[in-house]
Amino acid sequence: MLRILLCLALLAPLPGLAATYEEARAKRPDLFDPETGYRIGRQRAPTPTDIPPPAVLVDTETAAALIEAGALVLDVFGAAQSRFDELDGTWLVSKERLSLPGALWLPETGRGRLSPTMQTYLESNLAAATEGNLAQPIVVFCIADCWMSWNAAQRISDLGYSAVYWFRLGTDGWLDEERVLVPATPVPVNVD
């Protein structure tokens, strides 16, 4: 019972914080891109309790069921000081990333604005991982209180993927449910 109450508390907005995307955007429009609506400032902040369709907000149980059923597991965590080597495309990560088992880690693809290189990185890796199937279920996550997964879920939906699920609590929610996290290695960027 305590676990259920804690989960409900995590999903409930804190006093004074926006509960929905529209409320967050109305309160601080400067943090959002006026054209796309993606969050461009303060990525580490309380996230909304909703996401515009066609993306769907899911809890830990639903995310686990989707993953068990064969969904692509997409981690968009952008670790501090992470960058890729422009000579060979490998990521220079300052700290080990523990992620959901089987996750494809595409760092920085949840930023509010992507460079052409990062947009291509996201698109080409999604196409390869889904074998071009736009109906392939995709569970997108980061950590709790991180807008990058919200942005990425929206961006992936905008690319035409029709079964995009936003796991708002990310690795924090996964760990809170006493599920296993494993070391992840970011996919190199194609610099050719």
N, C-alpha and C positions, 0 to 999 in steps of 0.2 A: 504494500500500500504506500509506503514511504517513497519507493521508486516512482510510482505513478504520480504522486504529488510533486516530486522533484521535476519530472518531465513536464508536467503541466506548468510549473513555475518557469521553466526554461522557455517554454513556448509563449508565455504571457509577456506582453510588453511591460517594460519598467515604467513607473510613473514619469511623465514628462517626455518620454520617447515616442516617436511615431510608431504606430502599430501596423500601418500599411505602407505600401510603396508610395501611393499618392500623398499620404500625410507627410512622409519623409521628404518627398520632392517639394511639396508646398512649403514646408518649414525651412528647408535649406536648398533652394534651387541652384545655388552656386556649386553644389557638390555633384550636379548631374549634367550630362551633355544635353544641350537643348534639342539636338537633332535626333539622337538615338534613345535618350532616356537612361543610358547606362550611368552608373555611379562612377565619377572620375576623381573624386576627392575622398580622403579618409576611408580607405578600403576596410580598415579594421574598425568597425563600429557595429552597434546592434543592427541586425538585419530585419527586414519587414516580415510580417506573418503571412505575406501573400506574394505571388508572382503572377504576372499577366500570362494568360493562355497564349499559346498552347502548352507552355511548360507547366508542370504540375509539382506542387510542394509535397514532399513525402517525409514520413518519420523514419526512425531507425528500422522498425519491423518491416515496413513496406520496402525500404531500400534493400534490406537483406533478402527479402523474397524476390525482388526484381533481379538482384545479382545472382541468386541461386537459379533463377529461371533463364539466365544467360545474357543479362543486360551488360553493355559495355560500362565499365567503372572508370570514370574520368576525374582525376585529381588535378585541380588547377592552382594549387597552393603555390604562391610566389615567395619563397623563403627570403628573408632579409639577406641582402648582399649576393643573391643569386644572379648570375649572368652567364651568357654562353660565350665560349671562346670563338672569336670570329674567324679563326683559321680552320678549325676542325668541327665546330658546332657543338662540342661537348659543354655541358653545364658545369660551372664552377660553383658548387654548393657549399656554403660555410658550415652547414649542420645537417646531420642525417635526418631524412624525412621518413617518418613512420606513417604508413597509409593503409587503406583497406586492401585485403588480399586481392591480387589480380588487377590492381588499378594501373591504368595508363596515366603517367604523370607528365602533363604538359604545363610546366611552370609559366607564369605570367600571362596566360591566355585569358585570364579573367579581368585584366585591367580594363578600365573604362574606354581607353583609346589604345588601339593596337597599331604598331608600325606595319607596313606592308609585309615585312619578313615574318612577324609574329602572326599575322592574319593567314599567310600561306602555311605557316607551321601548323596552326590549328586545323585549317581546312584539309591539308594533305594527310595529316595523321588521322583525322576523323574518317576521311574517305578510305584510307587503308584499313583501319580498325573495323569499320562497318562493312567493308567490301562494297562501298557505294550504296548500301541499303539505307535509304532515308527513313525507313520505318523501324530500324534497329533501336530498341530501347537503350537509352543512355542515362546513367545516374551520375550527375555532376555534383561535386562537393569540394570543399576546402577544409576549413575549421569553423567552429561556431563564431559568430560575430565577424564574418568576413564577406564583404559584398562581391568578391571576385567570383565566387561560384554562382551568385545571382546573375551577375553580368554574363558569365560564360553560358549559363543555361539560356538566357535570352538570345545571345549571339548565335548559339547553335540552333535554336528554334528559327531564328531569322535566316539561317542557311538552308532551311527546308526540312530539317529533321523533325519528325512528327511525334516522337515518343521520348520527350526530354523530361527528366525528373530531377528536381532540385532537392538535394539532401542538405537542408539548411544547417543542421547541427554538425555535419562533417565528421572528421576523425574524433572530435571531442565527444559527440553524441554516441559514436560507435564504441569508444572506450568506456563511456559511462554505462553502457549496457553490457560491459565485461566481455566484449568481443575482441578478437585478436587483431592487432595492427602489425604490419611487416615492413621491413625496410624497402624503400622505393628508389628507383633510379630514373632520373628524368630522361625523356626521349631527346636525343641530340637534334639540333636544328640543322637543316640542310642548308649549307652555306655556299653551295655551288652556284 
